[in-house]
Amino acid sequence: MPRAKRICILLALALLVPSLAWANGASESFTRTSLLLILMITLADACGFLFERFGLPELVGEISAGIILGNLALIGLDFDIATTLKESEFMTYASELAVVLLLFLVGLESDMRDLLRVGRTALSVAIAGVVLPLALGLGAVAALGLGSGLQGWFIAATLAATSVGITAKLLEAQGVIKRPSSEVILGAAVIDDVLGVLLLAVLASVAANGDFVASDLLIILAKAVGFFVVALFIGQKLMPEMVHMVSLTKHASIWTGFAFCLALAFGELAALAGMAPLIGAFVAGLLLDDVSFRVGDDLQKHRLEELIRPISDILISIFFVSIGVQVELLALADGANLLLVVTLSAVAVVSKGLAGQLARGPEFDRAGIGFGMIPRGEVGLIFAAFALAQGVFCCDIYTVVVTVVLFTTIIGPAMLKPRLQRF
């Protein structure tokens, strides 16, 4: 049986079984959650496979699966998955855990030595890649009558993010990930993430307290510096010993648990320092990258990535589907919302493109660097999801922001690919 036909049959069953269960009054938490997982994962896999066949990121397909599930009412199906997801503690935790593992893998795939080697160039591009979207984004939302309050700042902050994973996958697939321009893109994207999460911490404080106190920023920065100092100490002093102890076993499965617990531990350490857990997970992956370790018979980090991927892929699919479920397509029928989508998309593309121009040196392709910074991907989605959960975004604004993130995730790689021959 052809693969496409098998996927269609599985998808039909995944859509049918939960519907029958709900219709028959299934109310047990385990049953409802299990059936919902079957539906979400199957549809995400099918849409991801379909979108990849058309040369689009799998992430876009998985979010599209969520958008389909969240808008079934448009075709007459009374199936409120959004409410079910919000009421499920498991789904909430699974989404949070997915973000931690996602950033851990990003850190593991990054190379600290390469990032430091292009640090000055990456830093200038990164700072411009945060300041320009913030300034242009705030100006755009003010011009469109959305004000410059907390909502405006969250919209602009979402535009300041840069996805490491989306561009890294393209660069790796094309065999240019070690080129100077590629290293600047990845380095700047990582710095953008750090700056973005610091900004998120400040905005979260404002959202919680209702006002901004300058001293809060100093406290947050002090905690951030303290966290990185502690993490660096652990990485240099304790990580090699920890890895050596784990290496004593010949069972590769032990490494899956070690990596999983390491990401969670550093995430908790970051939370104790007043930072987002995802930053701690990223630092854990980045520090582990610099340590030589043996996984089974292989002395390499690639094997470790393969071991943790099966767990992370499922959880990340749940996260992306959950993001899409909360998008309301009817909001895009409003002319004002469409204008906002177009305006913010233009700001998102132009601001990162200009940031790439700050790279200096004949070895750098400035236009290509700018294009590589365009995708907001998972990082932008994290900002949007947080703002919606805190009541900063209404459903319409959330839908607009997610649409812009999806657009940049598609257009960024499309613009970058023709430039890779100049890297």
C-alpha positions as CSV (number, residue, x, y, z in Angstrom):
1,M,0.0,0.0,0.0
2,P,1.5,3.4,-1.0
3,R,2.7,5.6,1.9
4,A,0.3,8.4,1.1
5,K,-2.7,6.1,1.2
6,R,-1.6,4.6,4.5
7,I,-1.4,8.1,6.0
8,C,-4.9,9.0,4.7
9,I,-6.3,5.9,6.3
10,L,-4.6,6.5,9.7
11,L,-5.7,10.2,9.5
12,A,-9.3,9.1,8.9
13,L,-9.2,6.7,11.9
14,A,-7.6,9.4,14.1
15,L,-10.4,11.8,13.2
16,L,-13.2,9.2,13.6
17,V,-12.2,7.5,16.9
18,P,-12.1,10.6,19.1
19,S,-15.3,11.9,17.6
20,L,-17.1,8.6,18.4
21,A,-15.7,8.6,21.9
22,W,-16.9,12.2,22.6
23,A,-20.3,11.4,21.1
24,N,-20.7,8.4,23.4
25,G,-20.0,10.5,26.4
26,A,-16.4,9.3,27.2
27,S,-15.5,11.4,30.2
28,E,-12.5,9.6,31.8
29,S,-9.4,11.9,31.9
30,F,-7.1,9.1,30.6
31,T,-9.4,8.2,27.7
32,R,-10.0,11.7,26.6
33,T,-6.3,12.7,26.8
34,S,-5.3,9.5,25.0
35,L,-7.7,10.0,22.2
36,L,-6.8,13.7,21.9
37,L,-3.1,12.7,21.6
38,I,-3.9,10.2,18.9
39,L,-5.7,12.9,16.9
40,M,-3.1,15.6,17.4
41,I,0.0,13.5,16.7
42,T,-1.5,11.8,13.7
43,L,-2.8,15.0,12.1
44,A,0.5,16.8,12.9
45,D,2.6,14.0,11.3
46,A,0.3,13.9,8.2
47,C,0.4,17.7,7.7
48,G,4.1,17.9,8.5
49,F,4.8,15.2,5.8
50,L,2.6,17.0,3.3
51,F,4.2,20.4,3.8
52,E,7.7,18.9,3.6
53,R,6.8,17.4,0.3
54,F,6.2,20.9,-0.9
55,G,9.5,22.2,0.5
56,L,8.1,23.9,3.5
57,P,9.2,23.6,7.1
58,E,7.6,20.7,9.0
59,L,6.8,23.2,11.8
60,V,4.3,25.0,9.5
61,G,2.5,21.8,8.8
62,E,2.2,21.0,12.5
63,I,0.8,24.4,13.3
64,S,-1.6,24.1,10.4
65,A,-2.8,20.8,11.9
66,G,-3.7,22.8,15.0
67,I,-5.4,25.5,13.0
68,I,-7.5,22.8,11.4
69,L,-8.5,21.3,14.7
70,G,-9.2,24.6,16.3
71,N,-11.5,25.8,13.5
72,L,-13.7,22.7,12.9
73,A,-16.7,24.8,13.8
74,L,-16.4,26.4,10.4
75,I,-17.4,23.2,8.8
76,G,-20.2,22.5,11.3
77,L,-18.3,20.2,13.7
78,D,-18.9,21.1,17.4
79,F,-15.5,20.0,18.7
80,D,-14.0,22.5,21.1
81,I,-10.4,21.2,21.4
82,A,-9.0,24.6,22.6
83,T,-11.0,24.4,25.8
84,T,-10.0,20.8,26.3
85,L,-6.3,21.6,26.0
86,K,-6.5,24.5,28.4
87,E,-8.2,22.2,31.0
88,S,-5.7,19.4,30.7
89,E,-2.7,19.7,33.1
90,F,-0.9,17.1,31.1
91,M,-1.2,19.0,27.8
92,T,-0.1,22.2,29.5
93,Y,3.0,20.5,31.0
94,A,3.8,18.7,27.8
95,S,3.9,22.0,25.9
96,E,6.1,23.6,28.5
97,L,8.4,20.5,28.5
98,A,8.5,20.6,24.7
99,V,10.0,24.1,24.7
100,V,12.7,23.1,27.2
101,L,13.7,20.1,25.1
102,L,13.6,22.1,21.9
103,L,16.0,24.7,23.3
104,F,18.2,21.9,24.7
105,L,18.6,20.4,21.2
106,V,19.3,23.8,19.7
107,G,22.1,24.3,22.3
108,L,23.5,20.8,21.6
109,E,23.6,21.5,17.9
110,S,25.4,24.8,18.4
111,D,29.2,25.1,18.7
112,M,30.4,27.4,21.4
113,R,33.9,27.8,19.9
114,D,32.4,28.8,16.5
115,L,30.0,31.3,18.2
116,L,32.9,32.9,20.1
117,R,35.0,33.1,17.0
118,V,32.4,35.3,15.2
119,G,31.2,36.8,18.4
120,R,31.7,40.5,17.6
121,T,30.1,40.3,14.2
122,A,27.2,38.1,15.5
123,L,26.8,40.5,18.5
124,S,26.4,43.6,16.3
125,V,23.9,41.8,14.0
126,A,22.0,40.4,17.0
127,I,21.7,43.8,18.7
128,A,20.4,45.4,15.5
129,G,18.1,42.4,15.0
130,V,16.5,43.2,18.3
131,V,16.5,47.0,18.3
132,L,15.2,47.5,14.8
133,P,12.2,45.1,15.0
134,L,11.3,46.6,18.4
135,A,11.5,50.2,17.2
136,L,9.7,49.6,13.9
137,G,7.2,47.3,15.5
138,L,6.2,49.8,18.2
139,G,5.9,52.5,15.5
140,A,3.7,50.3,13.4
141,V,1.3,49.3,16.1
142,A,1.1,52.9,17.3
143,A,0.4,54.1,13.7
144,L,-2.4,51.4,13.4
145,G,-4.0,52.6,16.6
146,L,-3.0,49.7,18.9
147,G,-1.2,52.0,21.3
148,S,2.3,51.6,22.7
149,G,1.3,49.9,25.9
150,L,2.0,46.3,27.0
151,Q,0.2,44.8,24.1
152,G,2.3,46.8,21.7
153,W,5.5,45.8,23.4
154,F,4.6,42.2,23.3
155,I,3.9,42.4,19.5
156,A,7.2,44.2,18.9
157,A,9.1,41.7,21.2
158,T,7.7,38.8,19.1
159,L,9.1,40.4,16.0
160,A,12.5,40.7,17.7
161,A,12.9,37.0,18.1
162,T,14.9,34.8,15.7
163,S,14.5,31.1,15.2
164,V,17.7,29.1,15.4
165,G,16.2,25.8,14.4
166,I,14.5,26.7,11.1
167,T,17.5,28.3,9.5
168,A,20.0,25.8,11.0
169,K,18.1,22.9,9.4
170,L,18.3,24.6,6.0
171,L,22.0,25.4,6.4
172,E,22.8,21.9,7.5
173,A,20.8,20.3,4.6
174,Q,22.7,22.4,2.1
175,G,26.1,21.6,3.7
176,V,27.0,25.2,4.5
177,I,26.5,25.3,8.2
178,K,30.2,25.8,9.0
179,R,30.6,28.8,6.6
180,P,31.4,32.2,8.1
181,S,28.0,33.7,7.2
182,S,26.2,30.7,8.6
183,E,28.0,31.0,11.9
184,V,27.1,34.7,12.1
185,I,23.4,33.8,11.5
186,L,23.4,31.1,14.2
187,G,25.5,33.2,16.7
188,A,23.2,36.2,16.2
189,A,20.1,34.1,16.5
190,V,21.3,32.6,19.8
191,I,22.1,36.1,21.2
192,D,18.7,37.3,20.0
193,D,17.1,34.5,22.0
194,V,19.0,35.5,25.1
195,L,18.1,39.1,24.7
196,G,14.5,38.2,23.8
197,V,14.0,36.1,26.9
198,L,15.4,38.9,29.1
199,L,12.9,41.2,27.4
200,L,10.2,38.6,28.0
201,A,11.2,38.5,31.7
202,V,10.8,42.3,32.0
203,L,7.4,42.3,30.1
204,A,6.2,39.4,32.3
205,S,7.1,41.4,35.4
206,V,5.1,44.3,34.1
207,A,2.2,42.0,33.2
208,A,2.2,40.6,36.7
209,N,2.6,43.9,38.6
210,G,0.8,46.3,36.3
211,D,3.7,48.7,36.1
212,F,7.4,48.9,35.3
213,V,10.1,49.6,37.9
214,A,13.6,50.4,36.6
215,S,15.1,48.5,39.5
216,D,13.4,45.3,38.3
217,L,15.5,45.4,35.1
218,L,18.7,45.6,37.2
219,I,17.6,42.7,39.3
220,I,16.8,40.6,36.3
221,L,20.1,41.4,34.6
222,A,22.0,40.6,37.8
223,K,20.2,37.2,38.1
224,A,21.0,36.5,34.4
225,V,24.7,37.2,34.9
226,G,24.7,35.1,38.1
227,F,23.0,32.2,36.3
228,F,25.5,32.2,33.4
229,V,28.4,32.3,35.8
230,V,27.1,29.3,37.8
231,A,26.3,27.5,34.5
232,L,29.8,28.1,33.2
233,F,31.3,26.8,36.4
234,I,29.2,23.7,36.3
235,G,30.1,23.2,32.6
236,Q,33.9,23.5,33.2
237,K,34.2,21.8,36.5
238,L,31.5,19.3,36.9
239,M,30.2,18.4,33.4
240,P,33.3,16.4,32.3
241,E,33.1,14.3,35.6
242,M,29.3,13.8,35.2
243,V,29.8,12.6,31.6
244,H,32.6,10.3,32.6
245,M,30.4,8.6,35.2
246,V,27.6,8.1,32.7
247,S,30.1,6.8,30.2
248,L,30.9,3.8,32.5
249,T,27.7,2.1,31.3
250,K,27.4,0.5,28.0
251,H,23.7,1.0,27.7
252,A,22.9,3.9,25.3
253,S,19.4,4.3,26.9
254,I,21.1,5.7,30.0
255,W,22.1,8.7,27.9
256,T,18.5,9.5,27.0
257,G,17.7,9.8,30.7
258,F,20.8,11.8,31.4
259,A,20.1,14.3,28.7
260,F,16.5,14.6,29.7
261,C,17.3,15.2,33.3
262,L,20.1,17.6,32.5
263,A,17.8,19.8,30.4
264,L,15.2,19.8,33.2
265,A,17.8,20.5,35.9
266,F,19.3,23.5,34.1
267,G,15.8,24.7,33.3
268,E,15.0,24.6,37.0
269,L,18.2,26.4,37.8
270,A,17.3,29.1,35.3
271,A,13.8,29.3,36.9
272,L,15.4,29.8,40.4
273,A,17.5,32.6,38.9
274,G,14.3,34.3,37.7
275,M,14.8,33.4,34.1
276,A,12.8,31.3,31.6
277,P,13.5,27.5,31.9
278,L,14.1,27.3,28.2
279,I,17.3,29.5,28.5
280,G,18.7,27.0,31.1
281,A,18.0,24.1,28.8
282,F,19.8,25.9,26.0
283,V,22.8,26.6,28.1
284,A,22.8,22.9,29.2
285,G,23.0,21.8,25.6
286,L,25.6,24.4,24.7
287,L,27.9,23.3,27.6
288,L,27.4,19.6,26.8
289,D,28.5,20.3,23.3
290,D,32.1,21.2,24.4
291,V,32.5,17.9,26.4
292,S,33.9,14.7,24.8
293,F,31.7,11.7,25.7
294,R,31.0,8.2,24.6
295,V,27.5,7.1,23.8
296,G,27.6,3.3,23.3
297,D,30.5,2.7,20.9
298,D,30.4,6.2,19.5
299,L,32.4,9.1,20.8
300,Q,30.2,11.9,19.5
301,K,27.3,14.2,20.4
302,H,25.3,13.2,17.3
303,R,24.3,9.9,18.8
304,L,23.0,11.7,21.9
305,E,20.8,13.9,19.7
306,E,19.4,10.7,18.0
307,L,18.6,9.2,21.4
308,I,16.5,12.1,22.7
309,R,14.8,13.0,19.4
310,P,12.0,10.4,19.7
311,I,10.8,12.0,23.0
312,S,11.3,15.6,21.9
313,D,9.6,15.1,18.5
314,I,6.3,14.0,20.1
315,L,6.3,16.7,22.7
316,I,7.2,19.4,20.2
317,S,4.4,18.3,17.9
318,I,2.0,18.7,20.8
319,F,3.3,22.2,21.4
320,F,3.0,23.3,17.8
321,V,-0.5,21.8,17.4
322,S,-1.6,23.6,20.7
323,I,-0.3,26.8,19.2
324,G,-2.4,26.4,16.1
325,V,-5.5,25.3,17.9
326,Q,-5.9,28.8,19.4
327,V,-5.8,30.6,16.1
328,E,-9.3,31.8,14.9
329,L,-9.4,32.0,11.1
330,L,-12.5,34.2,11.2
331,A,-10.3,36.9,12.7
332,L,-8.4,37.1,9.4
333,A,-11.6,38.0,7.6
334,D,-11.5,41.4,9.3
335,G,-9.8,44.1,7.1
336,A,-8.1,45.7,10.0
337,N,-6.5,42.5,11.1
338,L,-5.4,41.7,7.5
339,L,-3.8,45.2,7.4
340,L,-2.0,44.4,10.6
341,V,-0.7,41.1,9.3
342,V,0.7,42.8,6.1
343,T,2.3,45.6,8.1
344,L,3.9,43.5,10.7
345,S,5.1,41.0,8.1
346,A,6.8,43.9,6.3
347,V,8.4,45.1,9.5
348,A,9.6,41.5,10.3
349,V,11.3,41.1,6.9
350,V,12.8,44.6,6.5
351,S,14.1,44.9,10.1
352,K,16.1,41.6,10.0
353,G,17.3,42.3,6.5
354,L,18.7,45.6,7.7
355,A,20.4,43.9,10.7
356,G,22.3,41.7,8.3
357,Q,23.9,44.7,6.7
358,L,26.0,45.3,9.9
359,A,28.2,42.2,9.1
360,R,31.6,43.6,7.9
361,G,34.1,41.7,5.9
362,P,34.4,40.1,2.4
363,E,33.8,36.6,3.8
364,F,30.2,37.6,4.8
365,D,27.1,37.7,2.6
366,R,25.2,40.5,4.3
367,A,22.0,40.0,2.4
368,G,22.1,36.2,3.1
369,I,22.7,36.9,6.8
370,G,19.7,39.2,6.9
371,F,17.5,36.6,5.2
372,G,18.6,33.9,7.6
373,M,17.5,36.0,10.5
374,I,13.9,36.5,9.2
375,P,12.2,33.3,10.5
376,R,10.7,33.8,14.0
377,G,9.6,30.1,14.3
378,E,9.3,28.5,17.7
379,V,10.7,31.5,19.6
380,G,8.1,33.9,18.3
381,L,5.4,31.4,19.0
382,I,6.6,31.2,22.6
383,F,6.1,34.9,23.0
384,A,2.7,34.8,21.4
385,A,1.5,31.9,23.6
386,F,2.7,33.6,26.7
387,A,1.0,36.9,25.9
388,L,-2.3,35.0,25.2
389,A,-2.0,33.0,28.4
390,Q,-1.4,36.2,30.4
391,G,-4.4,37.9,28.8
392,V,-2.2,40.5,27.1
393,F,-3.4,39.4,23.6
394,C,-7.0,38.9,22.6
395,C,-7.8,36.1,20.2
396,D,-7.7,38.4,17.2
397,I,-4.2,39.8,18.0
398,Y,-2.9,36.3,18.8
399,T,-4.1,35.1,15.4
400,V,-2.5,38.0,13.7
401,V,0.9,37.4,15.4
402,V,0.9,33.7,14.8
403,T,0.1,34.3,11.1
404,V,3.0,36.7,10.9
405,V,5.3,34.2,12.5
406,L,4.2,31.5,10.0
407,F,4.8,33.9,7.1
408,T,8.3,34.7,8.2
409,T,9.0,31.0,8.8
410,I,8.0,30.3,5.2
411,I,9.5,33.4,3.5
412,G,12.8,33.4,5.3
413,P,14.2,30.1,4.0
414,A,12.7,30.8,0.6
415,M,14.7,34.1,0.4
416,L,17.8,32.5,1.9
417,K,18.2,29.5,-0.3
418,P,19.2,31.3,-3.5
419,R,21.9,33.1,-1.5
420,L,23.6,30.1,-0.1
421,Q,26.0,29.7,-3.1
422,R,27.6,33.0,-1.9
423,F,28.2,31.8,1.6
